[in-house]
């Protein structure tokens, strides 16, 4: 499986890639009418679709491999007043919880891999979609000129690597109808279109693509924290009450925040906790886990620990941790 490679966005004229695709308006209307809320912009690029879905009132999460693209989107957010999470990450290993999203929009992105890579991407897409969650995406067609005539490097029977330009060194996976239907095993295929795109003043490239709309078919398994809640834990407080975030100076900790010794979370680091019931800065703690804050657009949960054994209402907990959790999309489990 090839290593993922990002677009060279800083050397690409921006006009085309700042205007949302036609289909994005349709899916914004469709998904809003269907009552869907959480949208993942998979391969957000400079952010054109993230900004659009945000304007439609969706809870947006945007991810792209390009640090330049994500930085551009974050700047766009500040200027427009948009408020949603942006992440630098690889679509072959999405840093999000299972069943996190109602829908995924991915435009001219998922094809940037090889045969083994696209299988892994589809597995990740199905994992992070809720049961019945919908994806709209496209893949390059084997009828495209680039696949049949381009003297490019062949990585495998379905993949070539482009040379030169903003996509220099980026793999491109191509498929036929049988191939895309196989990739959508575990999904209900709703729409499949074979489209030839011609060069226009707005869209400055031509190509032949498969466009698909599909719903994830799977059973919902709710997070189970029965083995955690009620457990007594201890550890260190590395961000005490009144301190500031080491990378975000404007984020001030209004409760003690630390970790559990010897227990590791989804991000590979020791399990984070919010310590309630302690009104002064501390360096160590011991207490009972009374709840778990489950982040959807992240890969780690946060344990809520009571230092004195006192119970807190849902409202008290969510208010206490909002200073940081307002930047994420999550839910409290008791």
Rosetta blueprint (number, residue, H / E / L):
1 X L
2 X L
3 X L
4 X L
5 X L
6 X L
7 X L
8 X L
9 X H
10 X H
11 X H
12 X L
13 X L
14 X L
15 X H
16 X H
17 X H
18 X H
19 X L
20 X L
21 X L
22 X H
23 X H
24 X H
25 X H
26 X H
27 X H
28 X H
29 X H
30 X H
31 X H
32 X H
33 X H
34 X L
35 X L
36 X L
37 X L
38 X E
39 X E
40 X E
41 X E
42 X E
43 X L
44 X L
45 X L
46 X L
47 X L
48 X H
49 X H
50 X H
51 X H
52 X H
53 X H
54 X H
55 X H
56 X L
57 X L
58 X L
59 X E
60 X E
61 X E
62 X E
63 X E
64 X E
65 X L
66 X L
67 X H
68 X H
69 X H
70 X H
71 X H
72 X H
73 X H
74 X H
75 X H
76 X H
77 X H
78 X H
79 X H
80 X H
81 X L
82 X L
83 X L
84 X L
85 X E
86 X E
87 X E
88 X E
89 X L
90 X L
91 X L
92 X L
93 X L
94 X L
95 X L
96 X L
97 X L
98 X L
99 X L
100 X L
101 X E
102 X E
103 X E
104 X E
105 X E
106 X E
107 X L
108 X L
109 X L
110 X L
111 X L
112 X L
113 X L
114 X L
115 X H
116 X H
117 X H
118 X H
119 X H
120 X H
121 X H
122 X H
123 X H
124 X H
125 X H
126 X H
127 X H
128 X H
129 X E
130 X E
131 X E
132 X E
133 X E
134 X E
135 X E
136 X E
137 X E
138 X E
139 X E
140 X E
141 X E
142 X L
143 X L
144 X L
145 X H
146 X H
147 X H
148 X H
149 X L
150 X L
151 X L
152 X L
153 X E
154 X E
155 X E
156 X E
157 X L
158 X L
159 X E
160 X E
161 X E
162 X L
163 X L
164 X L
165 X H
166 X H
167 X H
168 X L
169 X L
170 X L
171 X E
172 X E
173 X E
174 X E
175 X E
176 X L
177 X H
178 X H
179 X H
180 X H
181 X H
182 X H
183 X H
184 X L
185 X L
186 X L
187 X E
188 X E
189 X E
190 X E
191 X E
192 X E
193 X E
194 X E
195 X E
196 X E
197 X E
198 X L
199 X L
200 X L
201 X L
202 X L
203 X L
204 X L
205 X L
206 X L
207 X E
208 X E
209 X E
210 X E
211 X E
212 X E
213 X E
214 X E
215 X E
216 X E
217 X L
218 X L
219 X L
220 X L
221 X L
222 X L
223 X L
224 X L
225 X L
226 X L
227 X L
228 X L
229 X L
230 X L
231 X L
232 X E
233 X E
234 X E
235 X E
236 X E
237 X E
238 X E
239 X E
240 X L
241 X L
242 X L
243 X L
244 X E
245 X L
246 X L
247 X L
248 X L
249 X L
250 X L
251 X L
252 X E
253 X L
254 X L
255 X L
256 X E
257 X E
258 X E
259 X E
260 X E
261 X E
262 X E
263 X E
264 X E
265 X L
266 X L
267 X L
268 X L
269 X L
270 X E
271 X E
272 X E
273 X E
274 X E
275 X E
276 X E
277 X L
278 X L
279 X L
280 X L
281 X L
282 X L
283 X L
284 X E
285 X E
286 X E
287 X E
288 X E
289 X E
290 X E
291 X E
292 X E
293 X E
294 X E
295 X E
296 X L
297 X L
298 X L
299 X L
300 X L
301 X L
302 X E
303 X E
304 X E
305 X E
306 X E
307 X L
308 X L
309 X L
310 X L
311 X L
312 X L
313 X L
314 X H
315 X H
316 X H
317 X H
318 X H
319 X H
320 X H
321 X H
322 X H
323 X H
324 X H
325 X H
326 X L
327 X L
328 X L
329 X L
330 X E
331 X E
332 X E
333 X E
334 X L
